[in-house]
Amino acid sequence: MKITIVSDASSWFNPFIPPFVAELQAIGHEVIHIHKVKEITDGDIVFYLSCGQLVPVEILQRNKHNVVIHESDLPKGKGWSPLTWQILEGQNRIPATMFEAVEAVDSGQIYLQQMMEFTGFELVDDLRKQQAHISLEMCRTFVNQYPHILAQARQQEGEATFYPRRRPEDSRLDIDKSIREQFNLLRVADNERYPAYFEIDGHRYKIAVYAEGTSVGAS
């Protein structure tokens, strides 16, 4: 099959993709990895992995299937950064849902669901590793079981809820709350791109958190 993988150019997911591309190519599939949806050409399957770009209908129509993985129990938790929002809610069992992309955002038929299990102590890099592992495992299943997997597609059911796009100010700590109360916010903060921070008397301070045993100490 002709398979395209699309991810945003700045995505943390990108280092996980080349080995998967090589794996699919080794078993005979034609696979390319791109960063812009406008570069999608005619083919069989497109996997959108950590891709925040809107895809016009005319581009969706270039392939037989446009497949997305979203970290929530759709239709609950549509929208932005669902894994992050659910960690902030205190959840440690979060489903990854594979579905068909359609014109309405996060609304297509569901093919697969797989549960991500966390201990409650992972930091953002650990959360991302499991997310990438589960996502690629589901993509692998879809390819290996295609086209028979299409028969198990089901419509989304229930009331939809939506998460908003996260902003830099969402990483702000409350100086009047304890570390324990805000630990989940520290877990999901990216030390480089959107670090946790606090403000006191008009001054702003950033905080970077690392697990003990990493090469960089906590600061």
C-alpha positions in Angstrom: 0.0 0.0 0.0 0.9 3.6 -0.3 1.0 5.1 3.2 1.7 8.7 4.2 2.5 9.8 7.8 1.9 13.4 8.6 3.2 15.2 11.7 3.9 18.8 12.5 7.4 19.9 11.8 8.0 21.0 15.4 6.3 17.9 17.0 8.0 16.0 19.8 6.6 12.9 18.1 9.0 13.1 15.1 12.0 11.1 16.5 9.7 8.1 16.9 8.5 8.0 13.3 11.6 7.0 11.2 11.9 3.5 12.7 8.2 2.8 12.0 8.6 4.1 8.4 11.5 1.7 7.9 9.5 -1.2 9.4 6.6 -0.7 7.0 9.0 -0.3 4.0 10.7 -3.5 4.9 7.5 -5.4 4.5 6.8 -3.9 1.1 4.8 -0.8 1.7 5.5 2.5 0.0 5.8 5.0 2.9 6.6 8.7 3.2 6.8 11.0 6.2 5.8 14.7 5.6 5.0 17.7 7.7 2.5 19.7 5.6 -1.0 18.4 4.8 -0.9 20.2 1.4 1.8 17.8 0.3 -0.4 14.8 0.7 -0.7 12.9 -2.6 -3.1 10.1 -3.8 -2.7 6.9 -1.9 -4.3 4.3 0.4 -3.8 5.4 4.0 -2.7 8.6 5.8 -1.8 8.5 9.5 -2.0 11.9 11.2 0.3 11.7 14.2 0.7 14.7 16.4 -0.7 16.9 13.6 -2.6 20.0 14.6 -3.3 21.1 11.0 -6.8 21.3 9.6 -7.2 19.1 6.6 -9.5 20.3 3.8 -12.0 17.8 2.4 -10.4 17.9 -1.0 -7.2 16.6 0.6 -9.0 14.0 2.6 -10.4 12.7 -0.6 -6.9 11.9 -2.0 -6.6 8.7 0.1 -8.9 5.9 0.9 -8.5 6.4 4.6 -7.4 9.2 6.8 -6.6 7.9 10.3 -6.1 9.9 13.5 -5.3 8.8 17.0 -6.8 10.9 19.8 -6.1 10.4 23.5 -9.6 10.4 24.9 -12.8 8.3 24.9 -14.4 10.0 22.0 -16.8 11.8 21.6 -15.7 12.9 25.1 -12.5 15.0 25.1 -12.5 16.3 21.6 -10.2 19.2 20.8 -6.7 20.1 21.9 -4.1 18.3 24.1 -6.5 15.7 25.5 -3.8 13.7 27.3 -2.5 16.8 29.1 -6.0 17.9 30.2 -6.8 14.5 31.5 -3.6 14.2 33.5 -4.4 17.5 35.0 -7.8 16.1 36.0 -6.0 13.4 37.9 -6.7 10.5 35.5 -4.2 7.7 35.0 -6.1 5.4 32.7 -6.6 7.2 29.4 -7.8 5.6 26.2 -6.2 6.2 22.8 -8.8 6.2 20.1 -8.1 5.5 16.4 -10.7 6.9 14.1 -11.4 8.0 10.5 -10.9 11.7 9.9 -13.9 13.4 8.4 -14.8 17.0 7.7 -16.2 17.5 11.3 -13.3 17.5 13.7 -12.8 14.4 15.8 -16.1 12.9 14.7 -15.4 9.9 12.4 -15.9 6.2 12.9 -13.8 4.5 15.5 -11.6 1.6 14.5 -9.6 0.8 17.7 -9.1 1.8 21.3 -6.2 1.0 23.5 -5.8 2.0 27.1 -2.7 3.9 28.4 -1.9 3.2 32.0 0.1 5.6 34.1 1.4 5.5 37.7 0.7 9.2 38.4 4.5 10.0 38.7 5.6 10.1 35.0 6.8 13.4 33.7 6.1 14.7 30.2 8.8 12.7 28.4 7.5 9.5 29.9 3.9 10.4 29.1 5.0 11.1 25.5 6.9 7.8 25.2 3.9 5.8 26.1 1.7 7.9 23.8 4.0 7.3 20.9 4.4 3.6 21.6 0.6 3.0 21.8 0.0 5.2 18.7 2.4 3.3 16.5 1.2 0.0 17.8 -2.3 0.9 16.7 -1.1 2.1 13.3 0.8 -1.2 13.0 -2.4 -3.1 13.8 -4.4 -1.1 11.3 -2.0 -1.8 8.5 -1.5 -5.5 9.3 -5.3 -6.1 9.6 -6.3 -4.0 6.7 -8.9 -4.2 5.1 -10.6 -6.6 7.5 -10.3 -4.0 10.3 -12.8 -1.8 8.5 -15.6 -4.2 9.4 -15.2 -3.4 13.1 -15.7 0.4 12.6 -18.3 1.9 14.9 -20.0 5.3 15.2 -19.2 7.5 18.1 -21.9 7.5 20.8 -22.7 9.8 23.6 -22.4 13.5 24.4 -19.4 15.3 23.0 -17.1 17.4 25.2 -14.3 19.6 24.1 -10.9 20.7 25.4 -9.5 24.1 24.5 -6.1 24.8 23.1 -3.5 25.1 25.9 -1.8 28.5 26.3 1.5 29.4 28.0 -0.4 30.9 30.9 -1.9 27.4 31.5 1.5 26.4 33.0 1.3 29.0 35.7 1.7 27.8 39.3 -0.2 29.2 42.2 2.3 30.3 44.9 -0.4 29.8 47.6 -0.9 26.1 46.8 1.4 23.2 47.7 3.6 21.2 45.3 1.4 18.2 45.9 -1.7 20.1 44.8 0.1 21.2 41.6 2.2 18.1 40.9 0.2 17.1 37.8 0.8 20.6 36.3 4.5 20.1 36.9 4.3 16.6 35.2 2.8 17.9 31.9 5.0 21.1 31.7 7.7 21.0 28.9 10.9 22.4 30.5 12.0 23.9 27.2 8.9 24.9 25.2 6.4 25.7 27.9 7.9 25.5 31.4 6.0 25.8 34.6 6.3 29.2 36.2 5.1 31.4 39.0 4.9 35.1 39.6 5.4 37.0 42.8 5.3 40.8 43.3 5.5 41.4 39.6 8.5 39.1 39.0 8.2 35.9 37.0 10.3 32.7 37.6 10.4 29.5 35.5 10.7 26.1 37.1 12.1 23.0 35.4 11.5 19.6 36.9 13.4 16.4 36.2 13.1 12.9 37.8 16.0 11.9 40.1 18.6 10.0 38.2 18.4 12.0 34.9 21.5 13.7 33.6 20.1 17.2 34.4 19.3 18.0 38.1 16.1 19.6 39.2 16.1 23.4 39.2 
